[in-house]
């Protein structure tokens, strides 16, 4: 099983939502992936409450990742979707930013209708590894996840930048994507992906004990500052 860290720190295996002072994002493992490439198609389930996506092939869990869905005022709607369009780079026709003549960002949250001062330039937001879910512009794509466990987008589903190319290779037009809202953040991450050659029933369903111990320490620290 490959584990990917944002920095050389052991990742946090718990997806408990720490608010208003979550652990630094550098302490999070952002995803795990172990596609056995066996029978069955890929499916995706995204939990808005935990901000975590679970990936399956033929019903077997093969990975998970943090996501960042729509923040308040731009919430992502729960429902059953299918990928309807795939593009390695798509320019948003809804959101972007404005730069001044020197190239500095003067408005980081602009829209095509936002007035652009003379000499300034509007730039549509590029969405890398775009996977459309709705006709009105919601999809999955690479993006910033500034605070794992918290929503931050304008409605799309942002995926970790170093992970999304891997997912893009196995997703296809028609891949089912289920968006749910459980109501509470999960106490633990999804079951760890099934290692190649092993059976689902023998896959560990909880993080390793040493990781749980470190997560407990982080949780205690987070509660102290609330």
SEZABA-307015 format. One record per residue (C-alpha): residue number from 1; residue in three letters; y, z, x. Coordinates in steps of 0.02 Angstrom, whole numbers. Each point is the difference from the previous one (the first is absolute). Example, Ala and Ser with C-alpha at 12.3 -4.5 7.8 and 13.67 -1.06 7.14 Angstrom:
% residues 2
<1; 'ALA'; <-225; 390; 615>> <2; 'SER'; <172; -33; 69>> 
***
This chain:
% residues 226
<1; 'UNK'; <0; 0; 0>> <2; 'UNK'; <167; -49; 69>> <3; 'UNK'; <145; 119; -25>> <4; 'UNK'; <177; -57; 21>> <5; 'UNK'; <144; 117; 42>> <6; 'UNK'; <185; -34; -6>> <7; 'UNK'; <17; 104; 159>> <8; 'UNK'; <-124; 88; 113>> <9; 'UNK'; <-18; 145; -121>> <10; 'UNK'; <-150; 49; -103>> <11; 'UNK'; <32; -58; -176>> <12; 'UNK'; <16; 102; -158>> <13; 'UNK'; <-153; -24; -111>> <14; 'UNK'; <79; 79; -153>> <15; 'UNK'; <110; -98; -118>> <16; 'UNK'; <78; 152; -81>> <17; 'UNK'; <180; -40; -43>> <18; 'UNK'; <115; 110; 103>> <19; 'UNK'; <173; 3; -79>> <20; 'UNK'; <140; 15; 46>> <21; 'UNK'; <-56; 17; 181>> <22; 'UNK'; <-161; -97; 36>> <23; 'UNK'; <-77; -2; 174>> <24; 'UNK'; <73; -128; 119>> <25; 'UNK'; <-68; -173; -39>> <26; 'UNK'; <-65; -16; 179>> <27; 'UNK'; <-133; 131; -40>> <28; 'UNK'; <-82; -107; -134>> <29; 'UNK'; <-151; -109; 16>> <30; 'UNK'; <64; -145; -105>> <31; 'UNK'; <-165; -84; -40>> <32; 'UNK'; <-186; -13; 36>> <33; 'UNK'; <-102; -159; -15>> <34; 'UNK'; <-183; -41; 27>> <35; 'UNK'; <-48; -155; -97>> <36; 'UNK'; <-189; -18; 6>> <37; 'UNK'; <21; -183; -54>> <38; 'UNK'; <-150; 22; -112>> <39; 'UNK'; <-26; -64; -177>> <40; 'UNK'; <134; 14; -131>> <41; 'UNK'; <185; -40; -16>> <42; 'UNK'; <151; 101; 49>> <43; 'UNK'; <91; 108; -128>> <44; 'UNK'; <153; 109; 18>> <45; 'UNK'; <51; 160; -90>> <46; 'UNK'; <174; 71; 26>> <47; 'UNK'; <42; 178; -53>> <48; 'UNK'; <186; 19; -33>> <49; 'UNK'; <-14; 189; 5>> <50; 'UNK'; <-73; 13; 175>> <51; 'UNK'; <74; -164; 63>> <52; 'UNK'; <-172; -48; 66>> <53; 'UNK'; <-100; -159; -22>> <54; 'UNK'; <-189; -1; 5>> <55; 'UNK'; <-91; -160; 49>> <56; 'UNK'; <-176; -42; -54>> <57; 'UNK'; <-125; -140; 25>> <58; 'UNK'; <-129; -14; -137>> <59; 'UNK'; <39; 179; -51>> <60; 'UNK'; <-21; 70; 176>> <61; 'UNK'; <152; 85; 75>> <62; 'UNK'; <48; -92; 159>> <63; 'UNK'; <174; 68; 31>> <64; 'UNK'; <160; 81; -60>> <65; 'UNK'; <184; -5; 46>> <66; 'UNK'; <163; 81; -44>> <67; 'UNK'; <113; -110; -104>> <68; 'UNK'; <179; 13; -60>> <69; 'UNK'; <28; -53; -180>> <70; 'UNK'; <156; -6; -109>> <71; 'UNK'; <121; 144; 13>> <72; 'UNK'; <89; 76; -149>> <73; 'UNK'; <92; -135; -95>> <74; 'UNK'; <-115; -135; 70>> <75; 'UNK'; <-169; 75; -42>> <76; 'UNK'; <-160; -100; 19>> <77; 'UNK'; <-89; -17; -168>> <78; 'UNK'; <-182; 59; -13>> <79; 'UNK'; <-123; -131; -59>> <80; 'UNK'; <-137; -122; 45>> <81; 'UNK'; <59; -149; 103>> <82; 'UNK'; <-70; -141; 103>> <83; 'UNK'; <71; -83; 155>> <84; 'UNK'; <77; -162; -62>> <85; 'UNK'; <90; -66; 155>> <86; 'UNK'; <-17; 25; 188>> <87; 'UNK'; <129; -47; 132>> <88; 'UNK'; <12; 59; 181>> <89; 'UNK'; <189; 12; -20>> <90; 'UNK'; <96; 0; -164>> <91; 'UNK'; <188; 23; -15>> <92; 'UNK'; <52; 115; -141>> <93; 'UNK'; <108; -75; -135>> <94; 'UNK'; <50; 173; -59>> <95; 'UNK'; <45; 106; 151>> <96; 'UNK'; <71; -14; 175>> <97; 'UNK'; <141; 59; 112>> <98; 'UNK'; <172; -54; 59>> <99; 'UNK'; <59; -10; 180>> <100; 'UNK'; <177; -9; 70>> <101; 'UNK'; <59; -136; 120>> <102; 'UNK'; <-67; 102; 147>> <103; 'UNK'; <-174; 8; -77>> <104; 'UNK'; <11; 183; -51>> <105; 'UNK'; <-70; 49; -169>> <106; 'UNK'; <144; 34; -117>> <107; 'UNK'; <-105; 20; -158>> <108; 'UNK'; <-184; 39; 17>> <109; 'UNK'; <-40; -3; -186>> <110; 'UNK'; <75; -162; -64>> <111; 'UNK'; <-51; -128; -130>> <112; 'UNK'; <39; -186; -17>> <113; 'UNK'; <138; 46; -125>> <114; 'UNK'; <81; 127; 117>> <115; 'UNK'; <174; -58; 54>> <116; 'UNK'; <-4; -55; 182>> <117; 'UNK'; <161; 32; 97>> <118; 'UNK'; <77; -147; 92>> <119; 'UNK'; <-89; -30; 165>> <120; 'UNK'; <-149; 106; -51>> <121; 'UNK'; <-175; -69; -33>> <122; 'UNK'; <-131; 41; -130>> <123; 'UNK'; <-182; 5; 60>> <124; 'UNK'; <-145; 1; -124>> <125; 'UNK'; <-134; 127; 44>> <126; 'UNK'; <-154; -78; 82>> <127; 'UNK'; <-164; 62; -71>> <128; 'UNK'; <-139; -29; 125>> <129; 'UNK'; <-179; -24; -62>> <130; 'UNK'; <58; -16; -180>> <131; 'UNK'; <-131; 25; -137>> <132; 'UNK'; <78; -24; -172>> <133; 'UNK'; <-57; 108; -146>> <134; 'UNK'; <125; -40; -139>> <135; 'UNK'; <102; -148; -60>> <136; 'UNK'; <159; 104; 19>> <137; 'UNK'; <-10; 26; 187>> <138; 'UNK'; <-110; 151; 34>> <139; 'UNK'; <-129; -17; 137>> <140; 'UNK'; <-79; 79; 153>> <141; 'UNK'; <73; -36; 172>> <142; 'UNK'; <38; 76; 169>> <143; 'UNK'; <143; 124; -1>> <144; 'UNK'; <73; 163; 57>> <145; 'UNK'; <-84; 161; -58>> <146; 'UNK'; <133; 123; 55>> <147; 'UNK'; <-78; 158; -74>> <148; 'UNK'; <-188; -18; -32>> <149; 'UNK'; <-41; 65; -172>> <150; 'UNK'; <170; -45; -76>> <151; 'UNK'; <56; -154; -95>> <152; 'UNK'; <140; -99; 82>> <153; 'UNK'; <-6; -183; -53>> <154; 'UNK'; <90; -103; -133>> <155; 'UNK'; <-164; -19; -97>> <156; 'UNK'; <-113; -92; 121>> <157; 'UNK'; <-144; 83; 90>> <158; 'UNK'; <36; 17; 185>> <159; 'UNK'; <-148; 8; 119>> <160; 'UNK'; <-5; 59; 182>> <161; 'UNK'; <61; -143; 110>> <162; 'UNK'; <-142; 9; 126>> <163; 'UNK'; <-132; 7; -138>> <164; 'UNK'; <54; -131; -126>> <165; 'UNK'; <-57; -152; 104>> <166; 'UNK'; <-177; 70; -8>> <167; 'UNK'; <6; 20; -188>> <168; 'UNK'; <79; -171; -22>> <169; 'UNK'; <-151; -81; 84>> <170; 'UNK'; <-123; 67; -130>> <171; 'UNK'; <107; -5; -158>> <172; 'UNK'; <3; -162; -99>> <173; 'UNK'; <84; -67; -155>> <174; 'UNK'; <-88; 91; -142>> <175; 'UNK'; <-32; 163; 94>> <176; 'UNK'; <17; 143; -126>> <177; 'UNK'; <132; 132; 32>> <178; 'UNK'; <4; 155; -110>> <179; 'UNK'; <157; 108; 1>> <180; 'UNK'; <-26; 176; -70>> <181; 'UNK'; <99; 161; -11>> <182; 'UNK'; <-106; 156; 8>> <183; 'UNK'; <148; 118; -22>> <184; 'UNK'; <-25; 108; 154>> <185; 'UNK'; <-11; -37; 186>> <186; 'UNK'; <-178; 4; 66>> <187; 'UNK'; <-49; 146; 110>> <188; 'UNK'; <-105; -113; 112>> <189; 'UNK'; <-10; -181; 49>> <190; 'UNK'; <-130; -115; -80>> <191; 'UNK'; <-178; 3; 67>> <192; 'UNK'; <-9; -69; 175>> <193; 'UNK'; <-56; -182; 7>> <194; 'UNK'; <-186; -31; 12>> <195; 'UNK'; <-46; -41; 180>> <196; 'UNK'; <-89; -165; 26>> <197; 'UNK'; <-187; 18; -28>> <198; 'UNK'; <12; 164; -95>> <199; 'UNK'; <-22; 31; -185>> <200; 'UNK'; <143; 57; -114>> <201; 'UNK'; <-90; 158; -52>> <202; 'UNK'; <-3; 59; 181>> <203; 'UNK'; <184; -34; 32>> <204; 'UNK'; <100; 160; 31>> <205; 'UNK'; <115; 35; -147>> <206; 'UNK'; <121; 117; 89>> <207; 'UNK'; <101; -3; 160>> <208; 'UNK'; <-77; 80; 153>> <209; 'UNK'; <17; 189; 7>> <210; 'UNK'; <110; -3; 156>> <211; 'UNK'; <119; -119; -89>> <212; 'UNK'; <1; 110; -156>> <213; 'UNK'; <46; 149; 108>> <214; 'UNK'; <148; -94; 74>> <215; 'UNK'; <51; -59; -173>> <216; 'UNK'; <-1; 180; -62>> <217; 'UNK'; <116; 48; 141>> <218; 'UNK'; <120; -139; -46>> <219; 'UNK'; <-7; 50; -183>> <220; 'UNK'; <43; 180; 43>> <221; 'UNK'; <146; -58; 105>> <222; 'UNK'; <61; -111; -141>> <223; 'UNK'; <-7; 142; -126>> <224; 'UNK'; <102; 111; 115>> <225; 'UNK'; <148; -120; -6>> <226; 'UNK'; <-3; -31; -186>> 
***
